Amino acid sequence: MSSSISLAMHHVRIRRVREKDFNQIDCFGDKDEDLFEAIHAILSTLVGSASDDKDAQQVLEVSKIQKDRRQIYGIINTGAYGLRADVRDVRNNTVAYRKREWHADMMPFYFHFDLPKGRDKGILALQRTGMFGIHGPLSSCLTKELKQRFPDMVLALNLAGCGKTPWNKLHQ
């Protein structure tokens, strides 16, 4: 049985706390900041250095990142920890490895941000492999880092779809 690989599309937006209207991606905050540059800087710091969300027991690291014009794309590895488990070799039914609670099974996922100038909405494509994805860990990491840099701003990474119908229900 193979896991299906798909892309989930998300809207990327930013706004001030307690305001309904979203700001332009390339011109937000008090100093006309650029979300493209902020996200690229955050993801670049995660190359070779993992972000550890101890509450969620989830680690995230960037193994490959590229930017081209107003697009950022690459590979993010993420994994959960906190449980012991035996890893079994199904070919001969033996225990190949004993996973400890501080070990994380790191899985690679593709990401692609498209953050155009002059718009209040960008697009983020995230790979899903079977039931696994990176929306939660990536959203938590970016939200935490952006909150430190821009305390009065809120990042929204929402599933894209038509109207109020979730994207995944459109394609069942």
C-alpha positions in Angstrom: 0.0 0.0 0.0 1.5 3.3 -1.0 0.7 6.7 0.5 -1.0 9.2 -1.8 0.9 12.5 -2.3 -1.1 15.7 -2.8 -0.8 19.5 -2.5 -3.0 21.5 -0.2 -3.5 25.2 -1.1 -3.6 27.9 1.6 -4.2 31.6 1.5 -1.4 33.6 3.2 -2.5 36.9 4.7 -1.4 39.3 7.4 -3.3 41.9 9.5 -3.1 44.0 12.6 -4.4 42.6 15.9 -8.0 43.6 16.4 -8.5 44.7 12.8 -10.5 42.9 10.2 -8.9 44.2 7.0 -5.7 42.5 5.8 -2.6 44.5 4.9 -0.6 44.3 1.6 1.9 41.5 1.7 4.8 43.8 0.7 3.7 46.7 2.9 2.5 46.0 6.4 3.2 47.2 9.9 4.6 50.6 11.0 7.7 50.3 8.9 6.2 49.0 5.6 7.7 45.5 6.1 7.6 42.8 3.4 6.1 39.4 4.4 8.1 37.8 1.6 11.4 38.9 3.2 10.2 38.0 6.7 9.2 34.5 5.8 12.4 33.9 3.8 14.5 35.1 6.7 12.7 32.8 9.2 12.9 29.8 7.0 16.6 30.5 6.2 17.4 30.3 9.9 16.0 26.8 10.0 18.4 25.4 7.4 20.6 23.1 9.5 18.9 24.1 12.7 15.6 22.6 13.9 12.8 24.5 15.5 11.5 22.4 18.5 7.9 23.0 19.7 8.2 21.3 23.1 4.4 21.7 23.8 3.4 19.9 20.6 6.5 17.6 20.7 7.2 18.4 17.1 10.5 19.5 15.3 10.8 21.3 12.0 13.8 22.0 9.9 14.4 23.3 6.4 16.6 21.0 4.3 16.3 23.0 1.0 15.2 26.5 0.3 15.2 28.7 -2.8 13.7 32.0 -3.7 12.9 33.3 -7.2 11.3 36.7 -7.7 8.4 36.6 -5.2 8.4 32.9 -4.6 10.0 30.8 -1.8 10.0 27.0 -2.2 11.9 23.9 -0.9 11.7 21.0 1.4 10.8 21.0 5.1 11.4 18.0 7.3 9.2 17.5 10.3 8.6 14.8 12.9 6.9 14.1 16.2 8.5 12.7 19.3 7.4 11.7 22.8 6.7 8.0 22.4 8.8 4.9 22.5 8.2 2.4 19.8 9.8 -0.6 18.1 10.6 -0.2 14.4 10.0 -3.5 12.7 11.6 -4.9 9.6 8.6 -6.5 7.9 10.8 -8.6 5.6 11.9 -10.9 8.4 9.6 -9.8 11.3 12.4 -8.6 13.6 12.9 -5.4 15.5 15.3 -3.3 13.5 15.4 -0.3 15.9 14.1 0.8 19.3 12.8 4.4 19.0 13.1 6.4 22.2 10.8 9.2 23.3 13.4 11.9 22.3 13.7 10.5 18.7 11.6 12.1 15.9 10.8 10.4 12.6 11.6 13.1 10.2 9.5 13.2 7.0 10.2 15.5 4.0 7.5 17.8 2.6 7.5 20.2 -0.3 6.4 23.9 0.3 5.9 26.8 -2.1 5.0 30.3 -1.2 3.9 32.8 -3.9 3.7 36.3 -2.3 3.0 38.9 -5.0 3.5 42.6 -4.5 0.5 44.9 -4.3 -1.8 42.2 -3.0 -3.3 41.4 0.4 -3.3 37.6 -0.3 -0.6 35.1 -1.3 -0.7 31.4 -1.9 1.0 28.6 -0.1 1.1 25.0 -1.5 2.0 22.3 1.0 2.6 18.7 0.3 0.6 16.0 2.1 1.7 12.4 2.1 -1.2 10.2 3.2 -2.5 11.6 6.5 0.8 13.5 7.1 1.4 17.2 6.4 3.2 20.2 7.7 0.5 22.9 7.9 0.3 22.7 11.7 4.1 22.7 12.5 4.8 25.3 9.8 2.0 27.6 10.9 3.0 27.4 14.6 6.7 28.1 13.7 5.9 31.1 11.5 3.3 32.5 13.8 5.7 32.4 16.8 8.6 34.0 14.9 6.5 36.7 13.3 4.9 37.5 16.7 8.4 38.1 18.1 9.3 40.4 15.1 5.9 42.1 14.7 4.0 41.9 18.0 0.9 43.8 16.6 0.5 41.6 13.5 -1.4 38.3 12.9 -0.5 35.8 10.3 -3.3 33.8 8.6 -2.6 30.6 6.7 -6.0 29.4 5.8 -7.0 26.5 3.6 -8.0 27.8 0.1 -11.3 26.8 -1.5 -14.3 28.2 -3.1 -16.6 30.1 -0.8 -17.0 28.3 2.5 -16.4 24.8 1.1 -13.1 23.3 2.3 -10.6 22.5 -0.5 -10.5 18.8 0.4 -14.3 18.4 0.1 -14.2 19.8 -3.4 -12.0 17.0 -4.6 -13.4 13.8 -3.0 
